[in-house]
Amino acid sequence: MKEFALNNGAGMPAVGLGTFLMKPQDAEAAVKAALASGYSLIDTANAYMNEKAVGRGMKASGKARSEIFLSTKLWPSVYGRADEAIDETLRRLQTDYIDLLFLHQPIGEVEHAYEAMERAVREGKIRAIGLSNFSEAVIRNIAVHACVKPAVIQTEAHPYFPQEPLKEAIRDFDAILMAWYPLGHGDKSLLAEPVFERLAKTYGKSVAQIILRWHTQLGHVVIPGSRNPEHIRANIDLFDFELTQDDMNDIATVDREKRYYTATKEALEGYLSFAPDFDAQE
């Protein structure tokens, strides 16, 4: 497994399992399948309502905690009591520490929550801090004033929207990019681009594998989600070939600056009001 160096000196796997939209039972099974298939990065979040299941899957895998890179996210409705929310997250995941903890959305008491995460780093509860769905301007402002610089920026990224300006900005504090929607939200037009079909034939891989390999060669961490053990295994089978520079240049021509999701002001305000009992999850 290829790893990227974080600005805290730790290594982060280039490919992991995402658990977005997975029900607890499915998340637990997917985590076990992924860890059995050679994964070490698992990504979840308060709002996915499956942290307890992810923790069970990690325990059931038989893998030592030190062999797993675990990332999760605080939801905006808990930013105001982030110290307590971090402890609750640790309990749900049945772990003493989190390798990477994100602020999930750019609304609410962001400054308060970030300071709480910095305290948690000093206390050994978390090892790196991330920001998810934040704009370049807000990321820069946080990084300038932070004692613990953000190590990972999670954002939408795929061949139709490769996020080059954002990546250039976060190099100033040695942060790396983690891509959600790495396959373009399943957009059939993206998956049918001739360049991917050609490269899939050239390398004997699927189109999805070509796109995921493109991400890793650009330095992106990817967290494709799947409940299918065969797909889980295929999504990590990326490191027995390498795209050439000509291949990468050809893929760059499909950039359309096309996003699949942009949060409106109303949507962000709705995130603040979404405050379920996270501890009540299965």
Salt bridges, closest charged atoms under 4 A:
ASP26 OD2 - ARG227 NE 3.89
GLU28 OE1 - ARG56 NE 2.99
ASP43 OD2 - LYS73 NZ 2.71
GLU51 OE1 - ARG92 NE 2.69
ASP83 OD2 - ARG119 NH2 2.79
GLU84 OE1 - ARG81 NH1 3.62
ASP87 OD1 - LYS125 NZ 2.85
GLU88 OE1 - ARG81 NH1 3.09
ASP99 OD2 - ARG65 NH2 2.90
GLU123 OE1 - LYS125 NZ 3.39
GLU136 OE2 - ARG140 NE 3.40
GLU156 OE2 - HIS158 NE2 2.78
GLU164 OE2 - LYS167 NZ 3.09
GLU168 OE1 - ARG171 NH1 2.45
ASP172 OD2 - ARG140 NH1 3.23
ASP187 OD2 - LYS258 NZ 3.10
GLU193 OE2 - ARG256 NH2 2.94
ASP237 OD2 - LYS205 NZ 3.21
ASP240 OD1 - LYS205 NZ 2.98
ASP250 OD2 - ARG198 NH2 2.94
ASP279 OD1 - ARG92 NH1 2.91
